[in-house]
Amino acid sequence: MQAVILFAHGSRDPLWHLPMQAVQQRVTLMHPDTPVTCAYLELSQPDLPTAVAALLTQGVAHIRVVPMFLGVGKHVRHDLPQMMTELKELHPNVVFECQPAVGEHPDLLDLLARIAVA
């Protein structure tokens, strides 16, 4: 079974989480057989290792991590790859796939451009 983790920065402000949770709900509606959860780098829970552990208890064998970052800075270039390496070492029987940051996806860039001029 494959699962998706929407990986975001995190915030102390509970309202900040609403867009991440909205994406999670939409993925669930579109793909009801795919477990999907949010995980955060800091300031919020669960963190990435905790989210992975929870999915593994559901029998997940393939985890796709989607970085929910518009800009590709230190967290995406350095912190996340290090975390992915550690997860792969800790769970060698799990397939981990890390997608590019959503801010690099041409479909999202086109959508943002359309919103800007709407």
C-alpha positions as CSV (number, residue, x, y, z in Angstrom):
1,M,0.0,0.0,0.0
2,Q,1.2,3.5,-0.9
3,A,0.7,6.6,1.3
4,V,1.3,10.3,0.9
5,I,2.8,12.7,3.5
6,L,2.2,16.4,2.9
7,F,5.4,17.9,4.4
8,A,5.2,21.5,5.4
9,H,7.2,23.9,7.6
10,G,4.8,24.2,10.5
11,S,3.6,27.1,12.6
12,R,2.4,27.9,16.1
13,D,-0.7,29.5,14.6
14,P,-3.4,26.9,14.3
15,L,-5.0,28.8,11.4
16,W,-1.8,28.3,9.4
17,H,-2.5,24.6,9.2
18,L,-5.9,25.0,7.5
19,P,-4.6,25.0,3.9
20,M,-2.5,21.9,4.5
21,Q,-5.4,20.1,6.0
22,A,-7.6,21.2,3.1
23,V,-5.1,19.6,0.7
24,Q,-5.1,16.5,2.8
25,Q,-8.9,16.3,2.7
26,R,-8.9,16.8,-1.1
27,V,-6.4,14.1,-1.6
28,T,-8.6,11.8,0.5
29,L,-11.7,12.7,-1.5
30,M,-9.8,12.1,-4.8
31,H,-8.0,8.9,-3.7
32,P,-10.0,7.4,-0.8
33,D,-7.8,4.2,-0.7
34,T,-4.6,6.2,-0.3
35,P,-3.7,7.1,3.3
36,V,-2.6,10.7,3.5
37,T,-1.3,12.7,6.4
38,C,0.4,16.0,7.1
39,A,3.8,16.3,8.8
40,Y,5.8,19.3,9.8
41,L,9.5,20.3,10.0
42,E,9.1,22.4,13.2
43,L,6.6,24.2,15.5
44,S,3.8,21.7,14.7
45,Q,3.1,18.0,15.2
46,P,3.4,15.4,13.9
47,D,7.0,15.6,12.7
48,L,8.1,13.5,9.7
49,P,9.4,10.4,11.6
50,T,6.2,10.3,13.7
51,A,4.0,10.5,10.6
52,V,6.0,7.7,9.0
53,A,5.7,5.5,12.1
54,A,1.9,6.0,12.1
55,L,1.6,5.0,8.5
56,L,3.7,1.9,9.0
57,T,1.3,0.7,11.6
58,Q,-1.3,0.7,8.8
59,G,0.7,-1.6,6.6
60,V,2.1,1.0,4.3
61,A,5.1,-0.1,2.3
62,H,5.6,2.9,0.0
63,I,5.6,6.5,1.2
64,R,5.5,9.5,-1.1
65,V,6.7,12.7,0.6
66,V,5.4,15.9,-1.0
67,P,7.2,19.1,0.2
68,M,4.5,21.8,0.5
69,F,7.0,24.6,0.0
70,L,6.6,27.4,-2.6
71,G,10.3,28.4,-2.3
72,V,13.1,26.0,-2.4
73,G,15.4,27.0,0.4
74,K,17.6,25.3,3.0
75,H,14.8,23.2,4.4
76,V,14.1,21.6,1.1
77,R,17.6,21.5,-0.2
78,H,19.4,20.3,2.9
79,D,17.1,19.4,5.9
80,L,14.6,17.2,4.0
81,P,17.2,15.1,2.1
82,Q,18.9,14.4,5.4
83,M,15.7,13.4,7.0
84,M,14.8,11.2,4.0
85,T,18.3,9.5,4.3
86,E,17.7,8.8,8.0
87,L,14.2,7.4,7.4
88,K,15.5,5.1,4.6
89,E,18.2,3.8,7.0
90,L,15.7,3.3,9.8
91,H,13.1,1.6,7.6
92,P,15.1,-0.3,4.9
93,N,12.0,-2.3,3.8
94,V,10.0,0.8,3.0
95,V,10.1,2.6,-0.4
96,F,10.5,6.3,0.2
97,E,9.9,8.7,-2.6
98,C,10.4,12.4,-2.2
99,Q,8.7,14.7,-4.8
100,P,10.1,18.1,-5.8
101,A,8.7,21.0,-3.8
102,V,5.2,22.0,-5.0
103,G,6.5,25.5,-5.8
104,E,8.6,24.0,-8.6
105,H,5.6,22.3,-10.3
106,P,4.6,24.0,-13.6
107,D,0.9,23.3,-13.0
108,L,1.0,25.2,-9.7
109,L,2.9,28.1,-11.2
110,D,0.3,28.4,-14.0
111,L,-2.5,28.3,-11.4
112,L,-0.8,31.0,-9.3
113,A,-0.4,33.2,-12.5
114,R,-4.1,32.7,-13.3
115,I,-5.1,33.7,-9.8
116,A,-2.9,36.8,-9.9
117,V,-4.7,38.1,-13.0
118,A,-8.2,36.9,-12.2
